[in-house]
Amino acid sequence: MQTEQKPTMMIHKLICARAVLLALLVMAMSAAIASERIASVDVRGLWVDHRESDQRKVAVWIEDCDGLLCGRIFWLRKPLSTQGQPKRDKHNPDAALRDRPLCGLKILSGFRRVTESTWGGGQIYNASDGRTFSSTISLENDGSLRIRGYVGISLFGKTVEWVRPQENLGRCG
């Protein structure tokens, strides 16, 4: 009787070991697929405000900055002031920074990935009035980028939509 149980127990242990290995393999493959999907959602590159081409005012280049997302002004419809000089960060609350050119100015900073298609914990700088806001970024299903700036909580904020440009934009500055 005991000799019959040994092969049965060995078969049972072998089946259990195979089931555990199969489960580990499935989990490893699922993690690899999920990380590949996350990596495939890439918002780096050039974005423009969501207006008709002849109405657009700015283009922003989003890139990796030490593991976080940041963005700089890449193109301005009107890069020169009425005096013919490159536009400056004249509304900055820090007087020492008001002479910085707008072209190349970092206006997005500190964004960390939160989900596959959202980034949070960042800030957006509005050079038109010199204010900085907490911000989130989300990549929408239609391929547009929604940037929400807010003070305090996200409920009290404003969202702008950016799209990939169809036309070639020359770099300002």
N, C-alpha and C positions, 0 to 999 in steps of 0.2 A: 504494500500500500504506500509506504514511504517512497519507494522508487518511482511510483507514478506521480506523486506530488512534486518531486524535484523538477522533472521536465515541465510540468504545468506552471510551476512558480517561475522557472527560468523564462518560459515563453511570456508569462505575464509581465515580468520585469523588463524584458526586451521590448514589449509593446509599449509599456509606460515610458521607457527611455526614448523610444522613437517619437512618441507623442510630445514629450517635452522638447526634443530637438526640433520637431516640426513647429511647435509653438514659438520657440526662440527664433527660428528662421523667418516665420511670418512677421513677428514683431520687428526684427531687424530690417526686413524689406519694407515694411510700412514706414519705419522711421526714415529710411533712405529716400523713399518716394516723397514723404512729407517735406524733408529738408530740400530736396531737389525742386519741389513746387515753390517753396518759399524763396529759394535762390532765383527762380525764374521770374519772379515779380520784381522787376528792376525799374525804379523811377529815376535812376541817374540819367543825365543828359539834358537836352534843351527843352524848355517849356515856355509857352507864351500865354498871355491873358486871353481868355475866351471871348474874343470879339472878332468882328470882321477884320480881315487882313489890313485894310486901310484905316482901321480904328485902333489897332493895337498900340500900346504905349511902351511895353517892356517885355523882354525875354530874360529868363533866369536859367542859369546852368546849375543843375543839381549834381553833387558829387559826394564821394566819401571823404570825410574829414576825421581822421583818427578813429574810424569805426562808427562814426555817427554821420547822418546826412546833414549837408549844409548846401546853401545855394548863393550864387553871386549874380549880380546884374551882368548880363552878357551883351544885351542890345537895348538901345533906347530909340524910340522914334525920333525924338528931338534931343540929341546928346549935348547940344550947345545951348548956352544961355542967350538971351537977347543981345548980349555984348559980344557974342561969338566965341566965348570961352567954354571949356568943358563944364557941364553942370556939376555942382558941388553939394555936399551933404549939409546945406546951410541951415536946416531946421533941427540939427542934432542938439539935444539939451546940453551936451558937453562942448563948450566953446572950442576946446582944443581939437575936436574932431570935425569941425564945420568946413574945413578946407579939403577934406577927402573928396576925390572924384567919385561920382555916382557909378560910373562904369567900372566894373570889377568889385564893387562894394558887396560885402557879405550881408545878405538880408535874411537868410534862413540859417539857423544853427541849432545843434544839439538834439537832433531827432533820432530816437531809438525805435527799432522795429517793435511793434506791439503785437500785431497779428500778421498773417500772410500779406495783407494789403493796406495796413495802417501803420503809421509812425506817430509817436507822441513824445511829450517831454521837451519839445523844441520851442524856439522863439522865432517870431517874424518881426523884422524891423520895417516900419513904414517911413521911408525917406521923405514923403510928402509933408509929414507933420512931426517927424522925429520921435515918434512913439514906438515902443517895443511891446509886443503882446505874446502871451503864451500861445502855443499853436499845436495843431495836429494836422497830419497829412493823410489823405486816403486816396488810393487808386480805385477808381470806379470801374464797373463792368464795361462801360463804353470806352474805356481807355483814358478818360479825363482824370485830372488830378484835382482834388478838392482840398483847399488849404483853409483851415478855420483858425482865425485869430480871436483871442478873447482875453478878458481881464477877470481873474478869479475863477469862475466856472464857465464851462463851454457853452452853457445855455445862453449866456449874455455875450454874444460875439457876432462876427461877420464871416461868411464863407465866400471865397472867390474860387473860380474854376479856371484851370489852366489846361491847355491841350498841347500836343506836339505840333510844331509848326510844319506846314506843308511847303512853305517857301524857304529859300535860302536867306538867312539873315547874317549880315556881316557883323563881326564883333565890334562893339563900340570902344572908344578910347584908343 
